[in-house]
Amino acid sequence: MTTMTSPPKTTTSQVPEAMLERFRERADAHDRDNTYFHADLEELRAIGYLASDVPVDHGGWGLSLAELGRSQRRLARYAPATALATTMHLYWTGMAGDLERFGDDSAAWIMDAAVNGEIFASGHAEAGNDLPILFSTCAAERVDGGYRLTGRKMFGSNGPVWDWLGGHAMTVDGGGPQIVHFFLARGSEGVTVLENWDTLGMRASQSYDTVLDGAFVPDERIGRVVPAGDDSDLFLAATQMWALPTIANVYLGIAERALEVAVAWAKRKTSIGIDRGSYAHNPFVQHQVAEMYLELDAATAVLDRLVDDWMTGVDHGAAWGAKIFAMKWRVVESAKKVVDTALDVTGGAGMIRGNELERLYRDVRCGGFHPANDALAHEMIGKTALGIGAEPPRW
């Protein structure tokens, strides 16, 4: 566990541009060497960014969901994996702040821990479970003073450094199946973190697996116990609303950077067959750049509207889940299209290893693996539109 010698202080709600440039310079080496962004993290910790969405009265910057999303979008234009992994920490602190805003201070300790420099990770992904949060392959056994957890979690970003794993497990103690939402300390007995991250993209996130062998979580670190399949509790709603839009902003930031790279390339690239100078005068390149712009414009509108609806208290009722999944799907699919088109614009140079666009192409592929994936998004959206409930049987 890492602590700070004093509360974080900052005079701005922006990560300095010079710092971001350093992140971009390091990003290629982290990707190539499959290493974690320790230096980036320490710079962010030093300015208090790990508590950027914690309310000011708790010692944070007080960024709203919209402000955090824009900040993470900007960070992703420089270092996508750094942005993604810090998102997996920041959505927990944002969730805790939202709960307090609605009169529930049960997660206030999360905000205080973040102000003290502690790192949170996401423990929701599991092999064999395509309904994360709602169900779990991890077993929770009720014991005196808490629960013992047995199972395996995947894709735990910030693998080398996390202090707390926020996740869920399923128990049948006391009746029907229930989901236990927990926060597990890294040093707990029965916790093994496996350094097994070697992937196509987002390599610097170092999202390790965690094996739980009877790991104990005390009652004071249990966030909620709810019926399996039920996502109506505010704890879950706030978790999804801080996680999925902020994750989507990361992939939107990748797409924005891809457009920037493609435009810069088109302006400086010349051809013996173009009398007027650069590729910017090629009508088809103009069409491709316009297509990228149009995708980004629409995806940004969908994302920003959803966040604004949440912040202003729009009542979408049972349609909230479908709207969140639709937003995430739309942003990721648009981001992939934009990066694909950017490679069309740059041509073969963009696929050379070490080219920033080649790395962005791989990083943006990871967007589809975050919940809800393509199949689950279409299932849930379709069922909502058809008025079909989530009660079993599933099909």
Secondary structure, DSSP 8 states (H G I E B T S, - for coil): ----SS----S-SS--HHHHHHHHHHHHHHHHHT---HHHHHHHHHTTGGGTTS-GGGTS----HHHHHHHHHHHHTT-HHHHHHHHHHHHHHHHHHHHHHTT--TTHHHHHHHHTT--EEEE-B-TT-SSBTTB-SSEEEEETTEEEEEEEEEEESSTTT-SEEEEEEEE-TTSS-EEEEEEEETTSTTEEEE-----SS-GGG--EEEEEEEEEEEGGGEEEEEETT---SHHHHHHHHHHHHHHHHHHHHHHHHHHHHHHHHHHH-B-TT-TTSBGGG-HHHHHHHHHHHHHHHHHHHHHHHHHHHHHTT---GGGHHHHHHHHHHHHHHHHHHHHHHHHHHHGGGGGSTT-HHHHHHHHHHGGGGSSS-HHHHHHHHHHHHHT--S-S---
